[in-house]
Amino acid sequence: MADKPVRADKASAVAEFTDQFRASAATVLTEYRGLTVKELTELRRSLGSEAKYVVAKNTLAKRAATDAGIEGLDALFTGPTALAFVKGDVVEAAKGLRAFAKAHPVLIIKGGVFEGKALSADEVNKLADLESREVLLAKLAGAMKANLSKAAATFQAPLTKVVRTVDALRAEREKDGSAEA
């Protein structure tokens, strides 16, 4: 009889992890062996409110990933595993994890999931090399503004030429008219 509450807890934990996998833009799997509770708290804070960092039992997390329809992670569920469920900017979270791993080499990025596809540790690090969403949007806006300015100048050029031509013709007629008078 003591097993039933534990199984219910495990089922609810699997359901919660499954919901987290489905609701997250990305999930990064890490090995946290050797980190102190203080360092784990520091890591959670560094990820901010856009990511949730949780320690997970491998069998439960593996089952939740399968239930969420994610394949290719089974080999990563070895050793002490923690999951970073990212709901915000994936690039910023990847950068935060990589920076923390550089400062604390015992944190190992195992891999992850992005848009439903499994990622290797190298691919997670490549995500960290990308520029943030805000920077990319700013660059796009700048490029669009530059192109709009070019377009405006292009559309304005023929009009300016017509005005100059008409003005030159008017000046020439005035000149011819004053010469005849």
Secondary structure, DSSP 8 states (H G I E B T S, - for coil): -THHHHHHHHHHHHHHHHHHHHH-SEEEEEE-TT--HHHHHHHHHHHGGGEEEEEE-HHHHHHHHHHTT--S-GGG--SSEEEEEE-S-HHHHHHHHHHHHHHSTT-EEEEEEETTEEEEHHHHHHHHHS--HHHHHHHHHHHHHHHHHHHHHHHHHHHHHHHHHHHHHHHHHHHHHHHH-
